[in-house]
Amino acid sequence: MANYHAKVLVVGSGPAGCTAAIYSARANHHTILVEGLQPGGQLTISLEVENYPGFEQAVQGPWLMEKMMAQGKHAGVVVMEDSIVKVDLQERPFTVTGDSGAIYTGETLIVCTGASARWLGIESEERYKGFGVSACATCDGFFFVGKEVCVVGGGNAAVEEALSLTNHATRVTLIHRRNSFRAERMMQDRLFANEKIHVVWDTVVEEILGEERPPSVKGLKVKNVKTNRISIIKTDGLFVAIGHIPNTDLFKGQLSLDAEGYIITAHDSTATNIPGVFAAGDVQDPVYRQAVTAAGTGCMAAIEADRFLTLYL
Ligand code: NAP
């Protein structure tokens, strides 16, 4: 099976991975970027991006990621269409095995594996995933033309999903466990101004109700957390937008992780507990989680990897 060696090995191809790779290639280091399961990362399922600096008008997430990737290739980054299944950080060069069977080794490693959608964790959710339960309005909103849908969550993602679903559904019910959103004020104003959206406060989803064969969602059993009153909301679908969990399973036992599974990095640095291994983007950021901050930490990681190569190799 093929072996590839890099001075800087980057895993993950969202804004953090692309930026780390661009900077490393421009520092004249042979740089390999292993794309991962979702090339381009979370922005490829985002709707319009309005807050990435440099664009007066909103841009499409997939377009922005195509441009970052193209910039990397132009700078000399070798992009591998592969996702990692195994990691060995015991000694340098670090070894990463791809799903293809290819082995990648790196004198330095920059981990940019991002985060994935968090699910409610109730049994009925599993039953209807892909059959009316989704975590991506961009991907699945189209299936709800002329139907009624619910969204659960209270952050920017939930508000954005609810707004986007009004392009398809006749009615969107946004269910939130508290009585105020954490979404940006501007997003909330748009939400409250939209007549198709109805907000249900202080409420959690207890069960997704529907038919078994073929599986289809018909409603939700919900509980008001203040009154404990149980009620049923009729709906054709549920979009879960309750945040993300970092993609760090492969690094457990090798890199230091916090209680929520985020990679711990040194203060004002992307350095992990293993010298030569750096982490950037959402995989190490439980606080900001923005495309622009991910790109910023990707840049930091590349500069730190460059210093490491200069000092120690
Ligand atoms: P988030 O800001 O962490 O919000 C998650 C929401 O889900 C919170 O309202 C939380 O409730 C709720 N929640 C969490 N676990 C839950 C559970 N088990 N059951 C019910 N509700 C639950 O996550 P996000 O909205 O995905 O956003 C992530 C980051 O991406 C944020 O920094 C956000 O600003 C950014 N983002 C930006 C844009 C944009 O700028 N256009 C779009 C999308 C996302 P509580 O409020 O009670 O904690």
py3Dmol code that shows the C-alpha trace and the ligand (Angstrom):
import py3Dmol

protein = """\
ATOM      1  CA  MET A   1       0.000   0.000   0.000  1.00  0.00           C
ATOM      2  CA  ALA A   2       1.104   3.538  -0.762  1.00  0.00           C
ATOM      3  CA  ASN A   3       3.191   5.497   1.731  1.00  0.00           C
ATOM      4  CA  TYR A   4       3.347   9.272   1.756  1.00  0.00           C
ATOM      5  CA  HIS A   5       5.687  11.383   3.820  1.00  0.00           C
ATOM      6  CA  ALA A   6       5.272  15.082   4.611  1.00  0.00           C
ATOM      7  CA  LYS A   7       7.088  17.715   6.599  1.00  0.00           C
ATOM      8  CA  VAL A   8       3.673  19.002   7.618  1.00  0.00           C
ATOM      9  CA  LEU A   9       0.766  16.579   7.615  1.00  0.00           C
ATOM     10  CA  VAL A  10      -2.642  18.231   7.984  1.00  0.00           C
ATOM     11  CA  VAL A  11      -5.762  16.188   8.683  1.00  0.00           C
ATOM     12  CA  GLY A  12      -9.104  17.832   7.977  1.00  0.00           C
ATOM     13  CA  SER A  13     -10.006  20.312   5.245  1.00  0.00           C
ATOM     14  CA  GLY A  14     -12.262  22.958   6.779  1.00  0.00           C
ATOM     15  CA  PRO A  15     -11.069  26.559   7.164  1.00  0.00           C
ATOM     16  CA  ALA A  16      -8.495  25.502   9.821  1.00  0.00           C
ATOM     17  CA  GLY A  17      -6.975  22.686   7.739  1.00  0.00           C
ATOM     18  CA  CYS A  18      -6.926  24.683   4.510  1.00  0.00           C
ATOM     19  CA  THR A  19      -5.320  27.706   6.170  1.00  0.00           C
ATOM     20  CA  ALA A  20      -2.726  25.564   7.975  1.00  0.00           C
ATOM     21  CA  ALA A  21      -1.866  23.859   4.674  1.00  0.00           C
ATOM     22  CA  ILE A  22      -1.659  27.128   2.708  1.00  0.00           C
ATOM     23  CA  TYR A  23       0.733  28.664   5.253  1.00  0.00           C
ATOM     24  CA  SER A  24       2.872  25.495   5.503  1.00  0.00           C
ATOM     25  CA  ALA A  25       3.222  25.150   1.749  1.00  0.00           C
ATOM     26  CA  ARG A  26       4.117  28.817   1.494  1.00  0.00           C
ATOM     27  CA  ALA A  27       6.812  28.234   4.149  1.00  0.00           C
ATOM     28  CA  ASN A  28       8.282  25.764   1.632  1.00  0.00           C
ATOM     29  CA  HIS A  29       7.442  22.643   3.631  1.00  0.00           C
ATOM     30  CA  HIS A  30       6.207  19.604   1.753  1.00  0.00           C
ATOM     31  CA  THR A  31       2.580  19.632   2.934  1.00  0.00           C
ATOM     32  CA  ILE A  32      -0.009  16.884   2.627  1.00  0.00           C
ATOM     33  CA  LEU A  33      -3.647  17.579   3.457  1.00  0.00           C
ATOM     34  CA  VAL A  34      -5.862  14.556   4.094  1.00  0.00           C
ATOM     35  CA  GLU A  35      -9.360  15.820   3.362  1.00  0.00           C
ATOM     36  CA  GLY A  36     -11.469  13.730   5.721  1.00  0.00           C
ATOM     37  CA  LEU A  37     -15.026  12.442   5.460  1.00  0.00           C
ATOM     38  CA  GLN A  38     -16.511  15.860   4.717  1.00  0.00           C
ATOM     39  CA  PRO A  39     -14.155  17.667   2.324  1.00  0.00           C
ATOM     40  CA  GLY A  40     -14.352  21.385   3.072  1.00  0.00           C
ATOM     41  CA  GLY A  41     -15.818  20.728   6.525  1.00  0.00           C
ATOM     42  CA  GLN A  42     -18.978  22.149   8.048  1.00  0.00           C
ATOM     43  CA  LEU A  43     -19.105  25.200   5.775  1.00  0.00           C
ATOM     44  CA  THR A  44     -19.976  22.917   2.872  1.00  0.00           C
ATOM     45  CA  ILE A  45     -23.377  22.312   4.463  1.00  0.00           C
ATOM     46  CA  SER A  46     -23.754  25.931   5.557  1.00  0.00           C
ATOM     47  CA  LEU A  47     -26.129  28.303   3.984  1.00  0.00           C
ATOM     48  CA  GLU A  48     -24.938  31.720   3.030  1.00  0.00           C
ATOM     49  CA  VAL A  49     -21.866  32.945   4.867  1.00  0.00           C
ATOM     50  CA  GLU A  50     -22.268  36.582   5.797  1.00  0.00           C
ATOM     51  CA  ASN A  51     -19.550  37.080   8.375  1.00  0.00           C
ATOM     52  CA  TYR A  52     -16.344  35.854   6.733  1.00  0.00           C
ATOM     53  CA  PRO A  53     -14.333  39.045   6.134  1.00  0.00           C
ATOM     54  CA  GLY A  54     -13.615  40.114   2.595  1.00  0.00           C
ATOM     55  CA  PHE A  55     -17.018  39.706   0.991  1.00  0.00           C
ATOM     56  CA  GLU A  56     -19.490  42.550   0.855  1.00  0.00           C
ATOM     57  CA  GLN A  57     -22.317  40.235  -0.183  1.00  0.00           C
ATOM     58  CA  ALA A  58     -23.066  36.816   1.353  1.00  0.00           C
ATOM     59  CA  VAL A  59     -21.131  33.938  -0.218  1.00  0.00           C
ATOM     60  CA  GLN A  60     -22.002  30.255  -0.407  1.00  0.00           C
ATOM     61  CA  GLY A  61     -20.146  28.003   2.075  1.00  0.00           C
ATOM     62  CA  PRO A  62     -19.181  25.355  -0.541  1.00  0.00           C
ATOM     63  CA  TRP A  63     -17.877  28.087  -2.859  1.00  0.00           C
ATOM     64  CA  LEU A  64     -15.730  29.583  -0.091  1.00  0.00           C
ATOM     65  CA  MET A  65     -14.229  26.173   0.696  1.00  0.00           C
ATOM     66  CA  GLU A  66     -13.535  25.448  -2.988  1.00  0.00           C
ATOM     67  CA  LYS A  67     -11.587  28.711  -3.124  1.00  0.00           C
ATOM     68  CA  MET A  68      -9.571  27.851   0.027  1.00  0.00           C
ATOM     69  CA  MET A  69      -8.761  24.408  -1.350  1.00  0.00           C
ATOM     70  CA  ALA A  70      -7.777  25.856  -4.736  1.00  0.00           C
ATOM     71  CA  GLN A  71      -5.524  28.368  -2.980  1.00  0.00           C
ATOM     72  CA  GLY A  72      -3.833  25.493  -1.131  1.00  0.00           C
ATOM     73  CA  LYS A  73      -3.242  23.513  -4.318  1.00  0.00           C
ATOM     74  CA  HIS A  74      -1.900  26.626  -6.016  1.00  0.00           C
ATOM     75  CA  ALA A  75       0.565  27.032  -3.106  1.00  0.00           C
ATOM     76  CA  GLY A  76       1.736  23.421  -3.597  1.00  0.00           C
ATOM     77  CA  VAL A  77      -0.344  21.480  -1.060  1.00  0.00           C
ATOM     78  CA  VAL A  78      -0.814  17.810  -1.962  1.00  0.00           C
ATOM     79  CA  VAL A  79      -4.489  17.051  -1.283  1.00  0.00           C
ATOM     80  CA  MET A  80      -5.430  13.426  -0.604  1.00  0.00           C
ATOM     81  CA  GLU A  81      -9.051  12.297  -0.948  1.00  0.00           C
ATOM     82  CA  ASP A  82      -8.931  10.040   2.069  1.00  0.00           C
ATOM     83  CA  SER A  83     -10.104  10.027   5.664  1.00  0.00           C
ATOM     84  CA  ILE A  84      -8.082   8.831   8.603  1.00  0.00           C
ATOM     85  CA  VAL A  85      -9.020   5.678  10.491  1.00  0.00           C
ATOM     86  CA  LYS A  86      -5.974   5.203  12.732  1.00  0.00           C
ATOM     87  CA  VAL A  87      -3.379   7.436  14.350  1.00  0.00           C
ATOM     88  CA  ASP A  88      -0.062   6.595  15.985  1.00  0.00           C
ATOM     89  CA  LEU A  89       1.567   9.498  17.803  1.00  0.00           C
ATOM     90  CA  GLN A  90       4.008   7.414  19.885  1.00  0.00           C
ATOM     91  CA  GLU A  91       7.040   8.551  17.923  1.00  0.00           C
ATOM     92  CA  ARG A  92       8.067  10.911  15.148  1.00  0.00           C
ATOM     93  CA  PRO A  93       7.394  10.829  12.288  1.00  0.00           C
ATOM     94  CA  PHE A  94       3.752  10.528  13.316  1.00  0.00           C
ATOM     95  CA  THR A  95       1.787   7.900  11.423  1.00  0.00           C
ATOM     96  CA  VAL A  96      -1.756   8.195  10.187  1.00  0.00           C
ATOM     97  CA  THR A  97      -3.596   5.444   8.305  1.00  0.00           C
ATOM     98  CA  GLY A  98      -6.193   6.364   5.703  1.00  0.00           C
ATOM     99  CA  ASP A  99      -9.461   4.601   4.944  1.00  0.00           C
ATOM    100  CA  SER A 100      -7.886   3.768   1.552  1.00  0.00           C
ATOM    101  CA  GLY A 101      -5.154   1.796   3.347  1.00  0.00           C
ATOM    102  CA  ALA A 102      -2.536   4.447   2.543  1.00  0.00           C
ATOM    103  CA  ILE A 103      -0.054   5.321   5.290  1.00  0.00           C
ATOM    104  CA  TYR A 104       0.798   8.972   5.837  1.00  0.00           C
ATOM    105  CA  THR A 105       3.750  10.043   7.955  1.00  0.00           C
ATOM    106  CA  GLY A 106       4.486  13.574   9.085  1.00  0.00           C
ATOM    107  CA  GLU A 107       7.418  15.226  10.831  1.00  0.00           C
ATOM    108  CA  THR A 108       4.704  17.441  12.271  1.00  0.00           C
ATOM    109  CA  LEU A 109       0.966  16.870  12.434  1.00  0.00           C
ATOM    110  CA  ILE A 110      -1.780  19.499  12.452  1.00  0.00           C
ATOM    111  CA  VAL A 111      -5.119  18.100  13.599  1.00  0.00           C
ATOM    112  CA  CYS A 112      -8.077  19.960  12.112  1.00  0.00           C
ATOM    113  CA  THR A 113     -10.769  17.289  12.242  1.00  0.00           C
ATOM    114  CA  GLY A 114     -13.482  19.726  13.334  1.00  0.00           C
ATOM    115  CA  ALA A 115     -16.754  18.827  14.966  1.00  0.00           C
ATOM    116  CA  SER A 116     -19.945  16.997  14.028  1.00  0.00           C
ATOM    117  CA  ALA A 117     -23.599  17.599  14.760  1.00  0.00           C
ATOM    118  CA  ARG A 118     -24.768  16.748  18.256  1.00  0.00           C
ATOM    119  CA  TRP A 119     -27.924  14.631  18.435  1.00  0.00           C
ATOM    120  CA  LEU A 120     -30.613  14.526  21.117  1.00  0.00           C
ATOM    121  CA  GLY A 121     -29.680  10.977  22.053  1.00  0.00           C
ATOM    122  CA  ILE A 122     -33.215   9.606  22.314  1.00  0.00           C
ATOM    123  CA  GLU A 123     -34.013   6.167  20.946  1.00  0.00           C
ATOM    124  CA  SER A 124     -36.674   7.288  18.445  1.00  0.00           C
ATOM    125  CA  GLU A 125     -34.188   9.725  16.886  1.00  0.00           C
ATOM    126  CA  GLU A 126     -32.119   6.772  15.605  1.00  0.00           C
ATOM    127  CA  ARG A 127     -35.218   5.161  14.117  1.00  0.00           C
ATOM    128  CA  TYR A 128     -36.136   8.195  12.019  1.00  0.00           C
ATOM    129  CA  LYS A 129     -32.677   9.555  11.085  1.00  0.00           C
ATOM    130  CA  GLY A 130     -32.808   9.995   7.317  1.00  0.00           C
ATOM    131  CA  PHE A 131     -36.577   9.432   7.377  1.00  0.00           C
ATOM    132  CA  GLY A 132     -37.699  12.836   8.618  1.00  0.00           C
ATOM    133  CA  VAL A 133     -35.020  13.499  11.242  1.00  0.00           C
ATOM    134  CA  SER A 134     -32.014  15.485  10.018  1.00  0.00           C
ATOM    135  CA  ALA A 135     -29.242  17.778  11.231  1.00  0.00           C
ATOM    136  CA  CYS A 136     -28.905  19.667   7.962  1.00  0.00           C
ATOM    137  CA  ALA A 137     -31.583  21.909   6.462  1.00  0.00           C
ATOM    138  CA  THR A 138     -29.373  22.689   3.475  1.00  0.00           C
ATOM    139  CA  CYS A 139     -29.162  18.987   2.678  1.00  0.00           C
ATOM    140  CA  ASP A 140     -32.712  17.890   3.462  1.00  0.00           C
ATOM    141  CA  GLY A 141     -34.951  20.993   3.525  1.00  0.00           C
ATOM    142  CA  PHE A 142     -36.083  20.316  -0.023  1.00  0.00           C
ATOM    143  CA  PHE A 143     -37.933  17.162   1.104  1.00  0.00           C
ATOM    144  CA  PHE A 144     -40.317  19.293   3.154  1.00  0.00           C
ATOM    145  CA  VAL A 145     -41.884  21.399   0.427  1.00  0.00           C
ATOM    146  CA  GLY A 146     -45.461  22.172   1.502  1.00  0.00           C
ATOM    147  CA  LYS A 147     -44.996  20.339   4.831  1.00  0.00           C
ATOM    148  CA  GLU A 148     -44.675  21.301   8.493  1.00  0.00           C
ATOM    149  CA  VAL A 149     -41.360  20.920  10.295  1.00  0.00           C
ATOM    150  CA  CYS A 150     -39.859  21.465  13.729  1.00  0.00           C
ATOM    151  CA  VAL A 151     -36.349  22.601  14.637  1.00  0.00           C
ATOM    152  CA  VAL A 152     -34.796  22.083  18.054  1.00  0.00           C
ATOM    153  CA  GLY A 153     -32.083  24.374  19.453  1.00  0.00           C
ATOM    154  CA  GLY A 154     -31.514  27.983  20.426  1.00  0.00           C
ATOM    155  CA  GLY A 155     -28.201  29.007  18.849  1.00  0.00           C
ATOM    156  CA  ASN A 156     -27.296  30.546  15.499  1.00  0.00           C
ATOM    157  CA  ALA A 157     -27.546  27.201  13.763  1.00  0.00           C
ATOM    158  CA  ALA A 158     -31.122  26.555  14.942  1.00  0.00           C
ATOM    159  CA  VAL A 159     -32.271  30.037  13.967  1.00  0.00           C
ATOM    160  CA  GLU A 160     -30.528  29.756  10.602  1.00  0.00           C
ATOM    161  CA  GLU A 161     -32.057  26.330   9.954  1.00  0.00           C
ATOM    162  CA  ALA A 162     -35.536  27.591  10.898  1.00  0.00           C
ATOM    163  CA  LEU A 163     -35.203  30.576   8.548  1.00  0.00           C
ATOM    164  CA  SER A 164     -33.962  28.453   5.683  1.00  0.00           C
ATOM    165  CA  LEU A 165     -36.733  25.900   6.139  1.00  0.00           C
ATOM    166  CA  THR A 166     -39.349  28.614   5.582  1.00  0.00           C
ATOM    167  CA  ASN A 167     -38.280  28.456   1.910  1.00  0.00           C
ATOM    168  CA  HIS A 168     -39.779  24.973   1.753  1.00  0.00           C
ATOM    169  CA  ALA A 169     -42.166  24.286   4.626  1.00  0.00           C
ATOM    170  CA  THR A 170     -45.530  25.900   5.265  1.00  0.00           C
ATOM    171  CA  ARG A 171     -44.872  26.200   9.004  1.00  0.00           C
ATOM    172  CA  VAL A 172     -41.701  25.936  11.093  1.00  0.00           C
ATOM    173  CA  THR A 173     -41.852  25.378  14.839  1.00  0.00           C
ATOM    174  CA  LEU A 174     -38.662  26.192  16.736  1.00  0.00           C
ATOM    175  CA  ILE A 175     -38.459  24.350  20.039  1.00  0.00           C
ATOM    176  CA  HIS A 176     -35.996  25.629  22.648  1.00  0.00           C
ATOM    177  CA  ARG A 177     -35.304  24.335  26.149  1.00  0.00           C
ATOM    178  CA  ARG A 178     -35.027  27.829  27.655  1.00  0.00           C
ATOM    179  CA  ASN A 179     -36.909  31.097  27.180  1.00  0.00           C
ATOM    180  CA  SER A 180     -34.200  33.045  25.363  1.00  0.00           C
ATOM    181  CA  PHE A 181     -31.978  32.309  22.390  1.00  0.00           C
ATOM    182  CA  ARG A 182     -28.215  32.486  22.350  1.00  0.00           C
ATOM    183  CA  ALA A 183     -28.290  33.282  18.609  1.00  0.00           C
ATOM    184  CA  GLU A 184     -27.048  36.685  17.400  1.00  0.00           C
ATOM    185  CA  ARG A 185     -29.557  39.524  17.825  1.00  0.00           C
ATOM    186  CA  MET A 186     -29.700  40.190  14.067  1.00  0.00           C
ATOM    187  CA  MET A 187     -30.609  36.550  13.383  1.00  0.00           C
ATOM    188  CA  GLN A 188     -33.271  36.651  16.103  1.00  0.00           C
ATOM    189  CA  ASP A 189     -34.829  39.779  14.588  1.00  0.00           C
ATOM    190  CA  ARG A 190     -35.152  37.991  11.257  1.00  0.00           C
ATOM    191  CA  LEU A 191     -36.653  34.987  12.984  1.00  0.00           C
ATOM    192  CA  PHE A 192     -39.279  36.930  14.921  1.00  0.00           C
ATOM    193  CA  ALA A 193     -40.218  38.876  11.783  1.00  0.00           C
ATOM    194  CA  ASN A 194     -40.972  35.672   9.857  1.00  0.00           C
ATOM    195  CA  GLU A 195     -44.660  34.789  10.056  1.00  0.00           C
ATOM    196  CA  LYS A 196     -44.070  31.147   9.140  1.00  0.00           C
ATOM    197  CA  ILE A 197     -42.017  30.569  12.308  1.00  0.00           C
ATOM    198  CA  HIS A 198     -43.584  29.769  15.651  1.00  0.00           C
ATOM    199  CA  VAL A 199     -41.395  29.495  18.778  1.00  0.00           C
ATOM    200  CA  VAL A 200     -42.086  27.045  21.604  1.00  0.00           C
ATOM    201  CA  TRP A 201     -40.091  28.042  24.706  1.00  0.00           C
ATOM    202  CA  ASP A 202     -38.972  26.010  27.738  1.00  0.00           C
ATOM    203  CA  THR A 203     -39.628  22.758  25.979  1.00  0.00           C
ATOM    204  CA  VAL A 204     -37.686  19.554  25.284  1.00  0.00           C
ATOM    205  CA  VAL A 205     -38.383  16.764  22.818  1.00  0.00           C
ATOM    206  CA  GLU A 206     -39.110  13.517  24.647  1.00  0.00           C
ATOM    207  CA  GLU A 207     -39.974  11.296  21.714  1.00  0.00           C
ATOM    208  CA  ILE A 208     -40.360  11.356  17.960  1.00  0.00           C
ATOM    209  CA  LEU A 209     -43.640   9.801  16.894  1.00  0.00           C
ATOM    210  CA  GLY A 210     -44.344   8.257  13.538  1.00  0.00           C
ATOM    211  CA  GLU A 211     -45.002   5.236  11.414  1.00  0.00           C
ATOM    212  CA  GLU A 212     -42.705   2.247  11.193  1.00  0.00           C
ATOM    213  CA  ARG A 213     -43.070   0.991   7.624  1.00  0.00           C
ATOM    214  CA  PRO A 214     -41.969   2.918   5.753  1.00  0.00           C
ATOM    215  CA  PRO A 215     -40.537   5.072   8.557  1.00  0.00           C
ATOM    216  CA  SER A 216     -42.058   8.563   8.565  1.00  0.00           C
ATOM    217  CA  VAL A 217     -42.315  11.244  11.228  1.00  0.00           C
ATOM    218  CA  LYS A 218     -45.813  12.335  12.254  1.00  0.00           C
ATOM    219  CA  GLY A 219     -45.263  14.275  15.448  1.00  0.00           C
ATOM    220  CA  LEU A 220     -43.254  14.981  18.589  1.00  0.00           C
ATOM    221  CA  LYS A 221     -43.981  14.282  22.211  1.00  0.00           C
ATOM    222  CA  VAL A 222     -42.649  17.316  24.062  1.00  0.00           C
ATOM    223  CA  LYS A 223     -42.418  18.386  27.682  1.00  0.00           C
ATOM    224  CA  ASN A 224     -42.585  21.895  29.079  1.00  0.00           C
ATOM    225  CA  VAL A 225     -39.693  21.949  31.555  1.00  0.00           C
ATOM    226  CA  LYS A 226     -41.370  24.558  33.771  1.00  0.00           C
ATOM    227  CA  THR A 227     -44.810  22.927  34.091  1.00  0.00           C
ATOM    228  CA  ASN A 228     -43.850  19.306  33.220  1.00  0.00           C
ATOM    229  CA  ARG A 229     -46.867  19.329  30.918  1.00  0.00           C
ATOM    230  CA  ILE A 230     -46.585  16.795  28.082  1.00  0.00           C
ATOM    231  CA  SER A 231     -48.069  17.645  24.690  1.00  0.00           C
ATOM    232  CA  ILE A 232     -47.927  16.490  21.086  1.00  0.00           C
ATOM    233  CA  ILE A 233     -46.789  18.687  18.206  1.00  0.00           C
ATOM    234  CA  LYS A 234     -47.863  17.477  14.789  1.00  0.00           C
ATOM    235  CA  THR A 235     -44.942  17.630  12.327  1.00  0.00           C
ATOM    236  CA  ASP A 236     -43.544  15.964   9.217  1.00  0.00           C
ATOM    237  CA  GLY A 237     -39.922  16.348  10.237  1.00  0.00           C
ATOM    238  CA  LEU A 238     -37.433  17.358  12.895  1.00  0.00           C
ATOM    239  CA  PHE A 239     -34.195  19.243  12.371  1.00  0.00           C
ATOM    240  CA  VAL A 240     -31.772  18.925  15.276  1.00  0.00           C
ATOM    241  CA  ALA A 241     -29.494  21.975  15.667  1.00  0.00           C
ATOM    242  CA  ILE A 242     -28.171  21.713  19.214  1.00  0.00           C
ATOM    243  CA  GLY A 243     -24.478  22.257  18.678  1.00  0.00           C
ATOM    244  CA  HIS A 244     -21.557  20.040  17.890  1.00  0.00           C
ATOM    245  CA  ILE A 245     -19.162  17.529  19.377  1.00  0.00           C
ATOM    246  CA  PRO A 246     -15.457  17.496  18.476  1.00  0.00           C
ATOM    247  CA  ASN A 247     -14.191  14.738  16.181  1.00  0.00           C
ATOM    248  CA  THR A 248     -11.509  13.381  18.482  1.00  0.00           C
ATOM    249  CA  ASP A 249     -12.331   9.673  18.941  1.00  0.00           C
ATOM    250  CA  LEU A 250      -9.190   8.646  17.056  1.00  0.00           C
ATOM    251  CA  PHE A 251      -6.996  10.676  19.379  1.00  0.00           C
ATOM    252  CA  LYS A 252      -8.338   9.368  22.693  1.00  0.00           C
ATOM    253  CA  GLY A 253      -5.534   8.029  24.862  1.00  0.00           C
ATOM    254  CA  GLN A 254      -2.903   9.852  22.792  1.00  0.00           C
ATOM    255  CA  LEU A 255      -3.748  13.550  22.928  1.00  0.00           C
ATOM    256  CA  SER A 256      -4.991  15.269  26.090  1.00  0.00           C
ATOM    257  CA  LEU A 257      -8.704  16.007  25.761  1.00  0.00           C
ATOM    258  CA  ASP A 258     -10.979  18.029  28.021  1.00  0.00           C
ATOM    259  CA  ALA A 259     -14.167  16.665  29.612  1.00  0.00           C
ATOM    260  CA  GLU A 260     -16.159  17.414  26.441  1.00  0.00           C
ATOM    261  CA  GLY A 261     -13.585  15.752  24.187  1.00  0.00           C
ATOM    262  CA  TYR A 262     -11.935  18.904  22.793  1.00  0.00           C
ATOM    263  CA  ILE A 263      -8.163  18.709  22.258  1.00  0.00           C
ATOM    264  CA  ILE A 264      -6.384  20.724  24.934  1.00  0.00           C
ATOM    265  CA  THR A 265      -3.877  23.197  23.531  1.00  0.00           C
ATOM    266  CA  ALA A 266      -1.350  25.359  25.373  1.00  0.00           C
ATOM    267  CA  HIS A 267      -2.345  28.927  26.256  1.00  0.00           C
ATOM    268  CA  ASP A 268      -2.102  31.256  23.235  1.00  0.00           C
ATOM    269  CA  SER A 269      -0.868  28.327  21.159  1.00  0.00           C
ATOM    270  CA  THR A 270      -2.045  25.358  19.115  1.00  0.00           C
ATOM    271  CA  ALA A 271       0.518  23.019  20.719  1.00  0.00           C
ATOM    272  CA  THR A 272      -0.927  19.790  22.125  1.00  0.00           C
ATOM    273  CA  ASN A 273       0.642  17.600  24.827  1.00  0.00           C
ATOM    274  CA  ILE A 274       2.792  15.918  22.146  1.00  0.00           C
ATOM    275  CA  PRO A 275       5.652  18.064  20.770  1.00  0.00           C
ATOM    276  CA  GLY A 276       5.209  18.408  17.013  1.00  0.00           C
ATOM    277  CA  VAL A 277       1.443  17.795  17.096  1.00  0.00           C
ATOM    278  CA  PHE A 278      -0.750  20.877  16.818  1.00  0.00           C
ATOM    279  CA  ALA A 279      -4.531  21.283  16.791  1.00  0.00           C
ATOM    280  CA  ALA A 280      -6.573  24.022  15.118  1.00  0.00           C
ATOM    281  CA  GLY A 281     -10.188  24.926  14.489  1.00  0.00           C
ATOM    282  CA  ASP A 282     -13.326  23.511  16.082  1.00  0.00           C
ATOM    283  CA  VAL A 283     -11.565  20.366  17.297  1.00  0.00           C
ATOM    284  CA  GLN A 284      -9.880  22.484  20.004  1.00  0.00           C
ATOM    285  CA  ASP A 285     -12.332  25.381  20.324  1.00  0.00           C
ATOM    286  CA  PRO A 286     -15.402  25.036  22.529  1.00  0.00           C
ATOM    287  CA  VAL A 287     -15.853  28.814  22.651  1.00  0.00           C
ATOM    288  CA  TYR A 288     -15.704  30.716  19.340  1.00  0.00           C
ATOM    289  CA  ARG A 289     -16.329  28.047  16.653  1.00  0.00           C
ATOM    290  CA  GLN A 290     -16.322  30.452  13.736  1.00  0.00           C
ATOM    291  CA  ALA A 291     -14.873  29.909  10.265  1.00  0.00           C
ATOM    292  CA  VAL A 292     -12.651  32.935  10.735  1.00  0.00           C
ATOM    293  CA  THR A 293     -11.322  31.820  14.137  1.00  0.00           C
ATOM    294  CA  ALA A 294     -10.725  28.325  12.732  1.00  0.00           C
ATOM    295  CA  ALA A 295      -8.723  29.869   9.888  1.00  0.00           C
ATOM    296  CA  GLY A 296      -6.844  31.982  12.455  1.00  0.00           C
ATOM    297  CA  THR A 297      -5.820  29.003  14.552  1.00  0.00           C
ATOM    298  CA  GLY A 298      -4.917  27.094  11.361  1.00  0.00           C
ATOM    299  CA  CYS A 299      -2.481  29.903  10.596  1.00  0.00           C
ATOM    300  CA  MET A 300      -1.084  29.749  14.156  1.00  0.00           C
ATOM    301  CA  ALA A 301      -0.589  25.971  13.868  1.00  0.00           C
ATOM    302  CA  ALA A 302       1.325  26.316  10.593  1.00  0.00           C
ATOM    303  CA  ILE A 303       3.612  28.978  12.075  1.00  0.00           C
ATOM    304  CA  GLU A 304       4.195  26.833  15.177  1.00  0.00           C
ATOM    305  CA  ALA A 305       4.885  23.745  13.030  1.00  0.00           C
ATOM    306  CA  ASP A 306       7.377  25.781  10.999  1.00  0.00           C
ATOM    307  CA  ARG A 307       9.163  26.886  14.201  1.00  0.00           C
ATOM    308  CA  PHE A 308       9.217  23.302  15.442  1.00  0.00           C
ATOM    309  CA  LEU A 309      10.770  22.071  12.186  1.00  0.00           C
ATOM    310  CA  THR A 310      13.369  24.827  12.309  1.00  0.00           C
ATOM    311  CA  LEU A 311      14.289  24.291  15.958  1.00  0.00           C
ATOM    312  CA  TYR A 312      14.214  20.512  16.266  1.00  0.00           C
ATOM    313  CA  LEU A 313      14.839  18.989  12.817  1.00  0.00           C
TER     314      LEU A 313
END
"""
ligand_1 = """\
48
NAP
P -24.596 26.567 20.066
O -24.390 28.030 19.873
O -23.748 25.826 21.016
O -26.131 26.374 20.463
C -26.640 25.109 20.766
C -28.078 25.287 21.182
O -28.641 23.986 21.379
C -28.217 26.051 22.493
O -29.291 26.957 22.391
C -28.490 24.953 23.502
O -29.362 25.353 24.527
C -29.200 23.914 22.683
N -28.953 22.555 23.172
C -27.751 21.958 23.443
N -27.931 20.676 23.836
C -29.273 20.471 23.828
C -30.076 19.355 24.126
N -29.549 18.177 24.494
N -31.420 19.481 24.006
C -31.969 20.658 23.601
N -31.255 21.755 23.303
C -29.921 21.664 23.402
O -24.450 25.768 18.688
P -24.754 26.198 17.170
O -26.011 26.948 17.056
O -24.562 24.937 16.393
O -23.567 27.166 16.835
C -22.218 26.712 16.988
C -21.272 27.847 16.641
O -21.361 28.122 15.249
C -21.623 29.126 17.390
O -20.446 29.782 17.732
C -22.395 29.925 16.365
O -22.282 31.308 16.554
C -21.733 29.462 15.072
N -22.666 29.588 13.947
C -22.677 30.771 13.289
C -23.564 30.958 12.245
C -23.565 32.274 11.555
O -22.848 33.162 11.988
N -24.337 32.458 10.512
C -24.444 29.943 11.859
C -24.422 28.739 12.575
C -23.528 28.592 13.626
P -28.916 26.446 25.629
O -28.990 27.760 24.943
O -29.945 26.263 26.689
O -27.536 26.053 26.060
"""
view = py3Dmol.view(width=600, height=400)
view.addModel(protein, "pdb")
view.setStyle({"model": 0}, {"cartoon": {"style": "trace"}})
view.addModel(ligand_1, "xyz")
view.setStyle({"model": 1}, {"stick": {}})
view.zoomTo()
view.show()
